[in-house]
Each structure stands twice: as C-alpha cells, then as structure tokens.
C-alpha cells in the first residue's frame, strides 16, 4: 500500500452466528473493498471478529479458510473473548488495538452493496462529520434526516463509519451502562454533543436480514425483550428524561411481561446502589424522546 492509503478497521461482535452467514457477509465485504480500490484508490482494511459466544465459533481450520478467502484484500483477526461481552464492551475491546484512521462497525449479518464503502468514506470526509450510517434494506430505518445534507439525530451501528479520533474523543461506547441496545444511540448523541454531525447516507446500501411477523412486526427473543427494556430505562435516565423513566416503569410494571418487569427491577437495583449513569444533557439540546421514538420518524412499518 502507498503512504497515502486509507486505513480502516472493520469490526463485528459475533455470538452464536452460523458460519455460513459469516462467510457470506465477508464475501460481500471483500467485494466492497475491491471495488473501492478499483474506483478510488488504495485502502488498507482489517476485519476483526470479536467472538462473545460461550464456545468459539471458528476452529483453526475456519480461521485459515477465512484468511485464504481474504488474502490480498484485507487482514483478518479473530478474537474469542471468552465471555459474553455484549456489543458496547466488545467493540471497545476491539478498538483498543485499532491503529486505523477509520473504524467501521457492522452487524455480522450485513451484506454490503459493492459501492457502499465508497459512499460512506466520501461522506465521513465532509467538514465536522463524526459518524455516517448506511441505508438498510429491505427494511429501511425510518429516522428523519435532512434530504440535502443527510444530517440526522443518531446512527445505527448496523453499519456505520466514524474516525478513531472521534471514537477516542467521546471515550468509546458506554459499556458500563449498555449491554446490548441503545449503545449506538448514546454514542451518536455524544458525538453530536462533541460538536460533530451525524449523517445518514441513503445511497450507501446494505442488506440486513430481519425476521418479521405477518403484520411487519419484529419478533424479539426473551433476551432481546429484556435488554431492550433495560436499555430504554437507562438511556432515558442518562439523558435526563426522568418523566420517560417513570412512564416506562409504570408501563412495564402494569402491562409488561416477565422480562420487562425484571428490567425495572434491575434499574431500581442500580438506583438503590448508586450505580446509575450520571445524568447529562439536562437542557435537552441533543437527545429526543418522542413516545417510543428517539427522533422524528418519516414513516412507520405496517401503519394504516
């Protein structure tokens, strides 16, 4: 690579994923890096898989197969954590060894459209841009964004790029507060609080597989229900919307399922022990809590 080559670390936290789907995602990533080189120029890319599974997903032979698949295109690093790190802590641990200018976080089931990397890296180089997000398909996230500038309230880490400089400046993800959900919301809002813009790039397309009900609803697991409820409570507390916290507590206690009730108990335990996150943005200049939404929405899936 030349001295002017861009350097990017691409990382995913994996947990019990099927090997076949991981190899399929990496083939798409390999193609996107190759297309970048053909159309733009040199890029030095490293793919890091942080494995939070109870037992490592990849064998020695699997690792060799992945390295052969990516030979000449990007470096591959496999890091079994040995414990269930959650997403925030997992990404922070991988970032500790990052020597690249750019960091890309993507879900392990994401498939990149070949020109996606080009468009995301073009966007991140604009003035005072701290974070850029790709458009997911077939189910696009409905966040509102400025159609001229792409500016939006927050970026999903299903597929996003930011600089290592910005990541270090905001001190990474808040792993002490968030285990599985809302860590990207909190991170995005802190990026904006630091004075940077967050952009949605609709021309940068990724395929993100989702399992939906016939009514176009999401089918969560028990763990997803619990951690989603826990994260919602903790996010509202950290970003100084205590009315939202109280409303969620009442909803979960009165009409919630067992997992949501347990999430309330965990919040109350942290409150009693004094381990809740410090409240920030007390003037509500950054964070938005609009009912169950965290920003204005353009549309609703399945709405009449």
Helices and strands as residue ranges (DSSP letters): E 6-14, H 19-39, E 43-51, H 60-69, E 75-80, H 86-95, E 102-106, E 110-112, H 116-124, E 129-137, E 159-163, H 164-169, H 183-193, E 197-208, H 222-238, H 242-255, H 258-273
